[in-house]
């Protein structure tokens, strides 16, 4: 059967969003839908959130912050007595291929000496901490924009999170180095065939580098956004982007090795454009991974997206009153209250709409949020006597929600029309005030 390109476009843009996840009858279908939806959401977010421009901005921030960050990492490493291990790992990385590690380490050493010898006691340390804090804050701002989070952490919470990340970096590097040594010694003591020995040594070390990279990216996606990120939502992009980061590093090393002749003419300057490009694409990979993490966790939020944007007021009121009737019936029958997710699954409703309507009814005092033991999500119960919750009362509260009469100088005609309009609305609500939600079948 021939499938038209227009049918594929229609499916990707409309049809696959008109099916809730719980309606799909098999794991393979659910997984397939989630993968396609995630790819579409990441592609959409890449354009709408200007990830490429954000990556460029972070690249320049990183250029200015790289020495303070390394200085802080080395200060932590010195405290643990593993500074030499950190330097060895830097030499084994992409930076080592650029022959810039000695220059960078000399700058780091001078930075630490300056921090220790500030004019006032501790002022050098404060400057160091501020440089690291400013960079991580710009990263958090970028992540929060991706996650649509409009509020940053408190300064104390930010400081503790960033310090934990800086401390974690040398710990991971040392663990990686230690495991590498263990693999080397284990292979040497058990294998004597040179070809197999070399293969396992090389493969084992490379694999461990990938694993450490996966772990670092995953921790970053969990810790940096100012919202709760599920572990699996961070692990999948952590593995994908961590692997791409390692491949990018290998490609950059290959390019530098291929430019040996250019390096003879231009010296260390020849590696600067490659270093800048590497940093930019590294920043871009990190941001795309954050977008992927957001898309995986909020996949269901985009179900029926276009339909919800065009939803009529009448149909929205119908769904709201229906949800309210379900909550009231369960309350009157002394059944466990349901969460928004459970209500969405029950009637194959898009979770975004359910959250929106339940939130509106909580704000107007019709419902209240309840935390039930054994259920991590908040559940919902009537906030009033169920025999007083009528159609007119609910609709009236919803319609009156928000600010009114904010115009400073309304005309007399407009004021008179307002009074007449209220009377008409009162007549309508008067007819509905005796109709209880539980009476609607």
TAVENUR-V857424 format. One record per pair of residues at least 4 apart in sequence whose ideal C-beta (glycine too) atoms are under 6 Angstrom apart, sorted by the first residue. I is the first residue (numbers start at 1). J is the second residue. D is the distance in whole Angstrom. If there is no record, write none. Layout:
i=I j=J d=D
i=I j=J d=D
This chain:
i=3 j=7 d=6
i=9 j=13 d=6
i=10 j=14 d=6
i=11 j=15 d=4
i=11 j=16 d=6
i=16 j=33 d=6
i=17 j=303 d=6
i=17 j=305 d=6
i=19 j=23 d=5
i=20 j=303 d=5
i=20 j=348 d=5
i=21 j=30 d=6
i=21 j=300 d=6
i=22 j=345 d=5
i=23 j=348 d=5
i=24 j=29 d=4
i=24 j=30 d=5
i=33 j=37 d=6
i=34 j=299 d=6
i=37 j=299 d=5
i=38 j=295 d=5
i=38 j=296 d=6
i=41 j=295 d=4
i=42 j=291 d=5
i=42 j=292 d=5
i=42 j=295 d=5
i=44 j=48 d=6
i=45 j=49 d=5
i=45 j=291 d=4
i=46 j=51 d=5
i=50 j=54 d=6
i=51 j=287 d=5
i=54 j=142 d=5
i=54 j=287 d=6
i=55 j=280 d=6
i=55 j=283 d=4
i=55 j=284 d=4
i=55 j=287 d=6
i=58 j=62 d=6
i=58 j=283 d=4
i=59 j=279 d=5
i=59 j=280 d=4
i=59 j=283 d=5
i=61 j=65 d=6
i=61 j=135 d=5
i=61 j=138 d=5
i=62 j=66 d=6
i=62 j=279 d=6
i=65 j=69 d=5
i=65 j=131 d=6
i=65 j=135 d=4
i=67 j=107 d=5
i=67 j=108 d=6
i=67 j=111 d=6
i=68 j=128 d=6
i=68 j=131 d=4
i=68 j=132 d=5
i=69 j=132 d=6
i=70 j=108 d=5
i=71 j=108 d=5
i=71 j=111 d=4
i=71 j=112 d=5
i=72 j=132 d=5
i=72 j=166 d=5
i=73 j=169 d=5
i=73 j=170 d=5
i=74 j=83 d=6
i=74 j=108 d=6
i=76 j=167 d=6
i=76 j=170 d=5
i=77 j=82 d=5
i=77 j=83 d=4
i=77 j=86 d=5
i=77 j=170 d=5
i=78 j=83 d=5
i=82 j=174 d=5
i=85 j=174 d=5
i=85 j=177 d=5
i=86 j=170 d=6
i=86 j=173 d=6
i=89 j=173 d=5
i=90 j=95 d=5
i=90 j=101 d=5
i=91 j=96 d=4
i=91 j=101 d=5
i=92 j=96 d=6
i=94 j=249 d=5
i=94 j=252 d=5
i=94 j=253 d=6
i=95 j=100 d=6
i=95 j=101 d=5
i=96 j=101 d=5
i=97 j=253 d=5
i=97 j=256 d=5
i=98 j=271 d=4
i=98 j=275 d=6
i=100 j=104 d=6
i=101 j=105 d=6
i=114 j=124 d=6
i=115 j=124 d=3
i=115 j=125 d=5
i=115 j=128 d=5
i=118 j=123 d=4
i=118 j=124 d=3
i=122 j=126 d=6
i=129 j=133 d=6
i=136 j=162 d=4
i=140 j=224 d=5
i=143 j=224 d=5
i=143 j=225 d=4
i=143 j=290 d=5
i=144 j=149 d=4
i=144 j=226 d=6
i=146 j=290 d=5
i=146 j=291 d=5
i=146 j=294 d=6
i=147 j=225 d=5
i=147 j=227 d=5
i=147 j=294 d=5
i=149 j=226 d=5
i=149 j=227 d=5
i=152 j=226 d=6
i=153 j=157 d=4
i=153 j=158 d=5
i=153 j=226 d=5
i=161 j=223 d=6
i=172 j=212 d=5
i=172 j=216 d=6
i=176 j=208 d=6
i=176 j=212 d=4
i=179 j=208 d=5
i=180 j=205 d=5
i=183 j=204 d=4
i=187 j=191 d=6
i=187 j=197 d=6
i=187 j=200 d=5
i=187 j=201 d=5
i=191 j=196 d=6
i=191 j=197 d=5
i=199 j=203 d=6
i=200 j=204 d=6
i=210 j=246 d=6
i=213 j=242 d=4
i=213 j=245 d=6
i=213 j=246 d=6
i=214 j=238 d=5
i=214 j=239 d=5
i=214 j=242 d=4
i=217 j=238 d=4
i=217 j=241 d=5
i=217 j=242 d=4
i=218 j=234 d=5
i=218 j=235 d=5
i=218 j=238 d=3
i=219 j=223 d=6
i=220 j=224 d=6
i=221 j=234 d=4
i=221 j=238 d=6
i=221 j=293 d=5
i=222 j=229 d=5
i=222 j=234 d=5
i=225 j=229 d=6
i=229 j=233 d=6
i=229 j=234 d=5
i=230 j=297 d=6
i=231 j=235 d=6
i=233 j=293 d=5
i=233 j=296 d=5
i=233 j=297 d=4
i=234 j=238 d=6
i=234 j=293 d=5
i=237 j=241 d=5
i=237 j=289 d=4
i=237 j=292 d=4
i=237 j=293 d=5
i=238 j=242 d=6
i=241 j=285 d=5
i=241 j=289 d=4
i=244 j=285 d=6
i=245 j=285 d=6
i=248 j=281 d=6
i=252 j=278 d=5
i=259 j=263 d=6
i=259 j=270 d=6
i=262 j=266 d=6
i=262 j=270 d=5
i=263 j=270 d=5
i=266 j=270 d=4
i=271 j=275 d=6
i=294 j=298 d=6
i=300 j=351 d=5
i=301 j=352 d=5
i=303 j=350 d=4
i=304 j=308 d=5
i=304 j=350 d=4
i=308 j=353 d=6
i=311 j=315 d=6
i=311 j=316 d=5
i=320 j=357 d=4
i=323 j=357 d=6
i=324 j=437 d=5
i=325 j=437 d=5
i=327 j=380 d=5
i=328 j=382 d=6
i=328 j=386 d=5
i=328 j=437 d=6
i=328 j=438 d=5
i=330 j=335 d=4
i=331 j=381 d=6
i=331 j=382 d=6
i=337 j=370 d=6
i=337 j=379 d=4
i=337 j=380 d=6
i=337 j=381 d=5
i=338 j=342 d=4
i=338 j=343 d=5
i=338 j=379 d=6
i=339 j=377 d=4
i=339 j=379 d=5
i=340 j=354 d=5
i=340 j=355 d=5
i=340 j=358 d=6
i=343 j=354 d=5
i=344 j=349 d=5
i=344 j=351 d=4
i=344 j=354 d=5
i=349 j=354 d=5
i=358 j=380 d=6
i=361 j=366 d=4
i=361 j=367 d=4
i=362 j=367 d=5
i=364 j=397 d=4
i=364 j=401 d=5
i=365 j=383 d=6
i=366 j=394 d=6
i=367 j=380 d=5
i=367 j=383 d=6
i=368 j=381 d=6
i=368 j=383 d=4
i=369 j=378 d=5
i=370 j=379 d=5
i=370 j=381 d=5
i=371 j=378 d=6
i=372 j=379 d=5
i=382 j=386 d=5
i=384 j=388 d=5
i=384 j=389 d=6
i=389 j=437 d=5
i=390 j=433 d=5
i=390 j=435 d=6
i=390 j=436 d=5
i=391 j=432 d=4
i=391 j=435 d=5
i=392 j=396 d=6
i=392 j=429 d=4
i=392 j=432 d=3
i=392 j=433 d=4
i=396 j=429 d=5
i=410 j=414 d=4
i=410 j=415 d=5
i=426 j=430 d=6
i=429 j=433 d=6
i=435 j=439 d=6
